[in-house]
Amino acid sequence: MARPRNYDEGAVITAAMNVFWRKGYVATSMSDLYQATGLKPGNLYVTFQDKEHMFRKAFEAYAAQFRASLPQNARGLEAIRSWLDTQVRLATEDPERKGCLIVNTVAERSAHSAETQALAQARLNEIMDFFREALRDAVKMREIAVDTDIDRHVAALTGAVIAIMTMGRGAAAAETIQAIGHVAFHSLKPETKPVG
């Protein structure tokens, strides 16, 4: 009969997530994970198999936090503005300047298995889907023109979020990061035309 676990798996995953987020996948050693989680090698390997599997668990925990940051009660341009503001705040107020684990993972793409790469791409797709839905709502709400090139703006807004979090990890000045968010949002304005 298997022995019961005497540790909180959720707490272990959160601890591992913070190490991967801060140091990156490649730079995180097994010793780092043992120290952060308090697990002995036997426990870690029985529960998580290896570093890559542990990373995927940590990555999905981060993805849940990411989803929770999406605006719940806003649509259209307000949803876009709100989430860009959130990303700017997260990038500038984090004292460790860890950036975004999704973006960090994409940057280390070659170090990961195809399965982990697919997880990271799926989270990027979620970001794009959020912007696409918000822009379509903005058209319906007559906030932007019906002929707005939605796909182009989805790409630009997603790129802005990646830039915000990358600059955050690079410890750029708050004013620089805020400017990225401001310009990304206001790039929608010049194409606004009367509708109907």
Secondary structure in CASP SS format (residue, H / E / C, confidence):
PFRMAT SS
TARGET T0000
AUTHOR 0000-0000-0000
METHOD secondary structure of the structure
MODEL  1
M C 1.00
A C 1.00
R C 1.00
P C 1.00
R C 1.00
N C 1.00
Y C 1.00
D C 1.00
E H 1.00
G H 1.00
A H 1.00
V H 1.00
I H 1.00
T H 1.00
A H 1.00
A H 1.00
M H 1.00
N H 1.00
V H 1.00
F H 1.00
W H 1.00
R H 1.00
K H 1.00
G C 1.00
Y C 1.00
V C 1.00
A C 1.00
T C 1.00
S C 1.00
M H 1.00
S H 1.00
D H 1.00
L H 1.00
Y H 1.00
Q H 1.00
A H 1.00
T H 1.00
G C 1.00
L C 1.00
K C 1.00
P H 1.00
G H 1.00
N H 1.00
L H 1.00
Y H 1.00
V H 1.00
T H 1.00
F H 1.00
Q C 1.00
D C 1.00
K H 1.00
E H 1.00
H H 1.00
M H 1.00
F H 1.00
R H 1.00
K H 1.00
A H 1.00
F H 1.00
E H 1.00
A H 1.00
Y H 1.00
A H 1.00
A H 1.00
Q H 1.00
F H 1.00
R H 1.00
A H 1.00
S C 1.00
L C 1.00
P C 1.00
Q C 1.00
N C 1.00
A C 1.00
R C 1.00
G H 1.00
L H 1.00
E H 1.00
A H 1.00
I H 1.00
R H 1.00
S H 1.00
W H 1.00
L H 1.00
D H 1.00
T H 1.00
Q H 1.00
V H 1.00
R H 1.00
L H 1.00
A H 1.00
T H 1.00
E H 1.00
D C 1.00
P C 1.00
E C 1.00
R C 1.00
K C 1.00
G C 1.00
C C 1.00
L H 1.00
I H 1.00
V H 1.00
N H 1.00
T H 1.00
V H 1.00
A H 1.00
E C 1.00
R H 1.00
S H 1.00
A H 1.00
H C 1.00
S C 1.00
A H 1.00
E H 1.00
T H 1.00
Q H 1.00
A H 1.00
L H 1.00
A H 1.00
Q H 1.00
A H 1.00
R H 1.00
L H 1.00
N H 1.00
E H 1.00
I H 1.00
M H 1.00
D H 1.00
F H 1.00
F H 1.00
R H 1.00
E H 1.00
A H 1.00
L H 1.00
R H 1.00
D H 1.00
A H 1.00
V H 1.00
K H 1.00
M C 1.00
R C 1.00
E C 1.00
I C 1.00
A C 1.00
V C 1.00
D C 1.00
T C 1.00
D C 1.00
I H 1.00
D H 1.00
R H 1.00
H H 1.00
V H 1.00
A H 1.00
A H 1.00
L H 1.00
T H 1.00
G H 1.00
A H 1.00
V H 1.00
I H 1.00
A H 1.00
I H 1.00
M H 1.00
T H 1.00
M H 1.00
G H 1.00
R H 1.00
G C 1.00
A C 1.00
A C 1.00
A C 1.00
A H 1.00
E H 1.00
T H 1.00
I H 1.00
Q H 1.00
A H 1.00
I H 1.00
G H 1.00
H H 1.00
V H 1.00
A H 1.00
F H 1.00
H H 1.00
S C 1.00
L C 1.00
K H 1.00
P H 1.00
E H 1.00
T C 1.00
K C 1.00
P C 1.00
V C 1.00
G C 1.00
END
